[in-house]
Amino acid sequence: MSSLSAVVDQINLNEMRKASSVWHYSQAEELSQAEQAALDRVADQVRGKRILDIGVGGGRTVRPLLSVSHDYVGVDNCEAMIDACNRRYPGVNFQHADARRLTMLADDSVDLAMFSCNGIGMVAHQDRLLIMSEVLRVLKPGGYFLFSTHNQNCPDSTAMFKLPEIELSRNPVRLAFRLARAIRRTPLRVVRRLRMRKHEVRNSEFSMINDACHDYGVMLYYITLNKQRLQLEQMGYSPDAEAFDLDGNSALNDTRHSSIMLVARKPVPDAGVASGRAAH
């Protein structure tokens, strides 16, 4: 593992293991508009078949995916998140696993893999490629990989330092509490930003950025839609992956939205080629 990979892993896993992060990701149980659009696109093709929920977090995606199929396994690289899922959904199959090494899954054994909430962007570049390769391995021919990614063409990728947002209120006590919380979080943001900016990578292919997410507590991968499609094709996925913006609308060539949801597919071998191989 490269030094940057180890640094990114340590920074992001430390943040995800915090009780506040586990609590945050355990609150919702519905998909975003982009995620729902992507799942709707493939649901009929994978209904009742094997689903792999990567980066399951606190379980936000569990119910929507179980509504498509109960042949389901949810995995996460953070044991605290898996513990939260087991408490929330007893009896559902959750496993502590690294998406770079899905050793418990056989080749060509999964019909749908989903990596939501930009989770694939929480590792360094080479590790991202390892995840894509590993998902491709476990997918059946014609299987789907749904995942979201931060968009390098969005304003967040070049934004200046951001102070904590303050939600206004007519209630003076509530407003005072929110102001105090923002004041308390500001020095934390400053310290983290100064400490982590040295790990950033910015080039024409992708960026690894310490953005405002989690009060500048994580390192996140950004890539444009066109470069992401090319990256998928180079990894062996079918060309021209479908994409959806945050409103759930089809994204054809580009978008300025901060996140993009993609529907990638493992190619189906040509029947003639497959029969020729079988003859040998």
N, C-alpha and C positions, 0 to 999 in steps of 0.2 A: 504494500500500500504506500502510495506517495505521501510526502510530508503534508501536502495540501489536503489530500483525502483524509488523512488522520486528523488534521486540524478541523476541517469542516464537520467530520463525524463527531468529534468531541464537543464542538460548540453547539451543534444542533441537537444532539442527544441529551446534553446537559439541560437544554431549555425544555425539551419534550418531557423529561422525567420529573419536572417540577409539578407539585400538586396543583398549582394554578393552571398549568397547561392541560393536565389530565382533566381537570374540572371543566375547562373551557371546551375541550373537544368532546365532552360527554353530554353536552346540553341538547344539541339538536338531533333530529332523526329524520331529516328530509334532505333531498338533493337540491343543489343550486339549479337554476334554469338551464345552464349549459350542461350540467351533468345529466339532468332529466332528459334533455333533448338527445344526448348521445345514447343514453340507455334505451330510450324509446326507439331509436334507430335500429337497435340490434335485438331488442327483447324477444320478438317473435322467433328469431333464429336460434336463440339460446335457451328458450323457456324449458325448464325441467332438466337442463344440462348442467355440467360442472362449472361452478363460478369460483374464482379466486379474487378475494378482496384484499389488495395489498395496501399497507399503511392504513389499516382499519381505524387507528386512533382510538377515540372513545366510543366508537360504534355508530357514528352518524349515518353511515351508508348501509348498515346491516338490514334494517327492515325493508328498504326499497329493493335491495338485491334478493332478499329472501322471498319477496313477492314474485320474483321471476323464477327462482329455483331454490329448493331446499338442499340441493347437492352443493353445499357452500362451505368454504373455509376462509376465515379471515386471519391475516398475518400482520405482525408489526414488529419492528426492530426494537421497540421500547417495551420492556416487560410491564411497566406501570400501566401502559395503555391496554395491554392484553388483560391484566388484572381487572381493570375497569370494565372491559367488555364482558368478561366472565361474570362479574357481579350484575351487570345490566341485562345480559341475555344468557342466563344459565341454560346449559344443554346445547348451545350452538358451538360449532367447531372453531375454536380460536387457537392459534399457535404462535409462539415467539419465534420469529424467523427473519433473516436478512434477505431482502429482495435480490441481492447480488448472488445469493447461494440458496436457491430453493431446493435443497437436497431431498426433501421429503416428497417431492413431486416428480413423477416419471415424465419422460419425453412424451409429447403429443397427448397430454392427459387432461387439458383444461379447454373449455369452450369459450369462456369469457374471463379475462383478467381486467380488473379495474384498479387504478391507482389515483385516488381523488385528492382534492385539496392541495394541488401542486406538490404532493409529497415526493415525486421523483426529482424535484428541484432542490432537495435538501442534501444532496451528495455532490461531490466534485465531478468534473466532466467524464473522466475515465470510468468512474463508478456508475454514472448515468448510463453509459454505453453497456456496462456489464449487466445492469438491470434490464435494459432492452433486449440484450442477447439471451438472458435467462428466461425472460417472459416468452420470447420467441421459441425457445426450446420446449417449454411446457405446454404451449398452445398447440391444439390440434390444427392440422391444415384447414384453413378457412376460419379459424378462431379469431376472436376480436380482442384488441387491447385498447381500453378506454383510459385516458389519463389527461390531466390538466397540467399546464406549464405556464410560468410567468413569461410575459411578452416583452421582448427587448425593444419593441417599437412603442411601448407605452410610456407616458410621462414619468412613472415611478422609477424607471431604469436610470434616469439622469437627474432625479430630483435632488434639491439641496436638503440640508438637515431640516427635519420637521419637529416642531414642538408637539407635545401631546394635544390631541383634540379635546375640546371641552364642550360637552352638550349643555346648552343653556337651559335654565329652569326658572319659572316664576316663584318657586319655593325657595326662600333665602337659605334655609338650612341645607337643602339638597344642593343648591348652587355652591355654597361654601364648601361642602364636602367634595364636590367635583373639582373645584379650584385647588383645594389642598392636595388632592390626589395627583392632579396634573403637575403641581409644583414639586411634589415628591418624586415624580417619575422623570422630570427633566434632567437632573444631574445624572441619573442612571443612563439615560439615553446618550448624554454627552460622553460619559466615560466609555460606554460600550462602543460608540462610534469611533472614538479616538483609538481604542484598542484593536478594533477589527478591520479598519479600513486597509491596513497593510496586507490583508489576505485577499483583497479583491482582485479579480481578473476581468479585463475588458478587452475584447478583440472583435474582429468582424464576424466571427462564427457564433460566439456566445459571450455572456457576462456572468461572473460569480459575484454577487453584490450583497453587501450588508445594508439592507434597506430597513425601513421603519417598522416592519413587522416584528411583533413581540418586543417592542421598545428597543429596536436595533440589537436584538438578542440572537439572531440567526444569520446564516449565510445562505443565499438563495440563487438559483441558476435561472438566467433569463436567455431566451432565444426567440428569433422571429418565426412567424408561421412558415414562411418559405424554407428557412434553414431547418426547421423542425421536420418538415416533410422530407427534405433531402436526407437528413440524418436517419430517419426511419428507413428510407429506401436503401441507404448504404448499409444499414444493419440487417437487411434481408426482408423487410416488410414490403407489402404491395405498395406501388407508387401512389401519389396523390391522395394521402389520407384525408378523410373528411374532417371538418373542424367546425366548432360552434363558439360564438362569442358569449359574453356574460349574460346577454339577454336571451340566449338560446337560439339565436339566428345563425344560419349557415354562414361561415366565414370562408369566402372563396380565395382571395388573394392576400388580404392583409386586414388588420384591425388595430385600433389604438387602445382597445380594452386591455386591462392589466393582466388578464388571464385568458387562456385559450384552452378549450376542451377538444381533444382529438380522438378519432376513431380509426385506429390502425388495424390492419388485418394480416394474418399469416397467409402467404400464398398457398393456393391449392396446386399441387404438382400437375403438370400437363399429363393427361391420360395416356398419350402415346409414349412419353418419356417414362412414366411409371411402369407401364407394361413392358417396355424394353428392359428396364432394370430388373423386373421380376424374372424375365426370361434368362438373364445372366445369373 
